[in-house]
């Protein structure tokens, strides 16, 4: 729980600075690049999170890796993060900033799990229909899950719409067992 509070505090501070200085887009893109690096390279993640490596060495590593593609404010932010030994929060901070940017732009992220890959047209139709319901712009993140058999499951925050064969079978089994136990 404390991890979330710490990440939220740093994310909100960075987001508010970016909004105030009209650099929201550049900061968000740079954080996406950092998230990708942390996700793809365990060596880079281990280096940046190592408590005995000086903050300056971590910042220098990122400057050598990204050069001038990252905004200077992000390097300053990272230096503070590294000095305070909060590097392990970097991925979570980047995710939180992304959510703040989306919310400010009226975008709702929806996670969709499907048994089969969606065509681009079908994904766009789902985004449009969900957007009409939510009265927001919807950004769909699609994951293929063959164990769902057929259909899709959409997750919007803490709400789940389950239109899968696997989900229907579970519901059917629950109904059968509740009827059996009632008799």
C-alpha positions, 0 to 999 in steps of 0.5 A: 500500500505504501508503494502506491502512495509513494508512486502516486506522490511522485507521479502527481508532482511530475504530472503537475509540473508537466501540465504547468510547463506544457510538456505533458506529451514529451514527458509522457512519451519519455516515460513510455520509453523508460517503461519499455526499457525497464520491461525489456531489460532486466540488466538495465532495471537491476542497474537502475534499482541497485542501491549501491550504484550512485545516482549520478551513474544511473543518470549518466547511464540513461543520458548515454542510452537516450541522449537528448530524446528525453526532456531535461526535466525528466533527467532532473526528476530521475536524479531526485528519484535516484538520490532518494533511493526510489528507483524501484518505483520508476515503472509504477510512477510511469504507469501512474503518470500515463493514467493521469495524462489519459484522465486529463485528456478524457481517455478511458483505458479498457483491457480486453481479453479475447480468445482469438486476435481482433481485427483492427476494425473490430477493435475500433468498433469495440472502442467506439461502442464502449466510448459511447457508453462511457461518454469518453474516448476509449483506448483498448489494450488487447490480450489474447487468451485462448483459454477463454474459448470464444468471446471477450472479457472487457475490464474497465477499472474495477468493472468487468464485462464477461462475454466469454464461453469460459465465463458462461460455463462457470456461471452455468456450473454455479447455477446448476450447483445452487439449484442442486443444493436448494433441492 
